[in-house]
């Protein structure tokens, strides 16, 4: 799997915390998020889930149904579809769950899944990052199992979450 699962989870959760913090800095959005119980842990959990979701294509690849890192899992199109699926499924989320449904979840779904594809574009096999707008495969030279790459990407994500998405901001 491209890069380590924990790296994708950290990038997704950090991006979610930053997004919710930035949106929550607007007074109306802040009231909306607070009344729905959206805090750092909820935002981080949802972001981590959507940050690793694109790699579910590994399971489908094993079953012969989908190519790993293909356009249906690691691209702009995939992120849009994941976000739309989150939007459609929101009304069916039970109210008793610790993560309360809200309009912020599709935005987090898009951001976390797209960042997954962007991070995987650093690997030699790359991704079709902007598919269907472009069929160019973006590639880098970072091995998925490089401890240094995983630590650096994770550290940057956590630093941004700590600087921008502090608990006092929402």
C-alpha positions as CSV (number, residue, x, y, z in Angstrom):
1,X,0.0,0.0,0.0
2,X,1.3,3.4,-0.9
3,X,2.9,5.0,2.2
4,X,1.8,3.7,5.5
5,X,-1.8,3.6,6.7
6,X,-0.9,5.6,9.8
7,X,0.5,8.4,7.6
8,X,-2.7,8.6,5.6
9,X,-4.8,8.6,8.8
10,X,-2.7,11.4,10.4
11,X,-2.8,13.5,7.2
12,X,-6.6,13.0,7.0
13,X,-7.2,13.7,10.6
14,X,-4.9,16.7,10.7
15,X,-6.5,18.2,7.6
16,X,-10.0,17.7,9.1
17,X,-9.0,19.4,12.3
18,X,-7.5,22.4,10.4
19,X,-10.6,22.6,8.1
20,X,-13.1,22.5,11.0
21,X,-11.0,25.0,12.9
22,X,-10.9,27.4,10.0
23,X,-14.6,27.1,9.2
24,X,-15.3,27.2,12.9
25,X,-13.6,30.6,13.3
26,X,-16.5,32.2,11.5
27,X,-19.1,33.1,14.3
28,X,-22.1,31.4,12.6
29,X,-20.1,28.3,11.7
30,X,-18.7,28.1,15.2
31,X,-22.2,28.1,16.8
32,X,-23.2,25.4,14.2
33,X,-20.3,23.1,15.1
34,X,-20.6,23.6,18.8
35,X,-24.3,22.8,18.9
36,X,-23.6,19.6,17.1
37,X,-20.8,18.5,19.4
38,X,-18.1,18.7,16.8
39,X,-14.7,18.9,18.5
40,X,-11.1,18.0,17.8
41,X,-11.6,14.3,18.4
42,X,-14.7,14.0,16.2
43,X,-13.0,16.0,13.4
44,X,-9.9,13.9,13.7
45,X,-11.8,10.6,13.7
46,X,-13.8,11.5,10.6
47,X,-10.7,12.8,8.8
48,X,-8.7,9.6,9.6
49,X,-11.5,7.4,8.2
50,X,-11.7,9.3,5.0
51,X,-7.9,9.6,4.9
52,X,-7.5,5.8,4.6
53,X,-10.6,5.1,2.6
54,X,-9.0,5.3,-0.9
55,X,-6.8,2.3,0.1
56,X,-9.9,0.1,0.3
57,X,-9.2,-0.4,-3.4
58,X,-6.5,-2.9,-2.2
59,X,-9.3,-5.2,-1.1
60,X,-11.2,-4.7,-4.3
61,X,-8.0,-5.2,-6.3
62,X,-7.4,-8.6,-4.6
63,X,-10.9,-9.5,-5.7
64,X,-10.1,-8.4,-9.3
65,X,-12.7,-5.6,-9.2
66,X,-10.4,-2.5,-9.2
67,X,-6.9,-1.5,-9.9
68,X,-4.9,-0.2,-6.9
69,X,-4.2,3.6,-7.2
70,X,-6.5,3.8,-10.2
71,X,-8.8,6.7,-11.1
72,X,-11.7,5.3,-9.2
73,X,-9.9,5.4,-5.9
74,X,-7.0,7.9,-6.1
75,X,-8.0,11.0,-8.1
76,X,-10.0,14.2,-8.1
77,X,-13.0,12.2,-9.4
78,X,-12.7,9.6,-6.6
79,X,-12.6,12.4,-4.0
80,X,-15.7,14.0,-5.5
81,X,-17.5,10.6,-5.5
82,X,-16.5,9.9,-1.9
83,X,-17.7,13.4,-0.8
84,X,-21.0,12.9,-2.7
85,X,-21.5,9.5,-1.0
86,X,-20.9,11.1,2.4
87,X,-23.5,13.7,1.6
88,X,-26.0,11.2,0.5
89,X,-25.4,8.9,3.5
90,X,-25.6,11.7,6.1
91,X,-29.3,11.4,6.8
92,X,-28.8,7.7,7.6
93,X,-26.2,8.2,10.3
94,X,-27.7,7.3,13.7
95,X,-28.0,10.3,16.0
96,X,-26.5,8.4,18.9
97,X,-23.0,8.1,17.4
98,X,-20.2,10.3,18.9
99,X,-19.6,11.9,15.5
100,X,-22.7,13.9,14.8
101,X,-23.7,14.3,11.2
102,X,-23.3,17.8,9.7
103,X,-22.5,19.5,6.5
104,X,-18.8,19.6,7.4
105,X,-18.4,15.8,6.8
106,X,-18.6,15.9,3.0
107,X,-16.0,18.6,2.9
108,X,-13.7,16.6,5.2
109,X,-14.4,13.5,3.0
110,X,-13.2,15.4,-0.1
111,X,-10.2,17.0,1.5
112,X,-8.9,13.9,3.4
113,X,-9.4,11.5,0.4
114,X,-7.8,14.0,-2.1
115,X,-4.8,14.5,0.2
116,X,-4.4,10.7,0.3
117,X,-4.1,10.8,-3.5
118,X,-1.7,13.7,-3.4
119,X,0.5,12.0,-0.9
120,X,0.5,8.8,-2.9
121,X,1.5,10.8,-6.0
122,X,4.9,11.2,-4.3
123,X,5.6,7.4,-4.9
124,X,7.2,6.1,-8.1
125,X,3.9,4.6,-9.3
126,X,2.1,7.8,-8.6
127,X,-1.6,8.6,-9.1
128,X,-3.9,10.2,-11.8
129,X,-4.3,13.0,-9.3
130,X,-6.5,15.3,-11.5
131,X,-8.5,12.7,-13.4
132,X,-10.8,13.2,-15.3
133,X,-9.5,16.7,-16.0
134,X,-6.0,15.3,-16.8
135,X,-4.7,11.8,-17.6
136,X,-1.2,12.7,-16.4
137,X,0.1,10.4,-13.8
138,X,1.9,12.5,-11.1
139,X,4.9,10.6,-9.7
140,X,7.7,11.1,-7.2
141,X,10.6,9.1,-5.9
142,X,9.4,8.4,-2.4
143,X,9.1,4.7,-1.4
144,X,6.0,3.9,0.5
145,X,8.0,2.1,3.2
146,X,10.5,5.0,3.7
147,X,10.5,5.7,7.4
148,X,11.8,9.2,6.8
149,X,9.2,10.1,4.3
150,X,6.4,8.8,6.5
151,X,7.8,10.6,9.6
152,X,8.2,13.8,7.7
153,X,4.8,13.8,6.1
154,X,3.2,12.9,9.5
155,X,5.2,15.6,11.3
156,X,4.1,18.3,8.9
157,X,0.5,17.3,9.1
158,X,0.6,17.2,12.9
159,X,2.4,20.5,13.1
160,X,-0.2,22.2,10.9
161,X,-3.0,20.7,13.0
162,X,-1.4,21.9,16.2
163,X,-0.7,25.4,14.8
164,X,-4.1,26.0,13.1
165,X,-6.5,23.6,14.6
166,X,-6.0,24.2,18.3
167,X,-8.9,23.2,20.6
168,X,-9.5,26.8,21.5
169,X,-10.4,27.6,17.9
170,X,-13.6,25.6,17.9
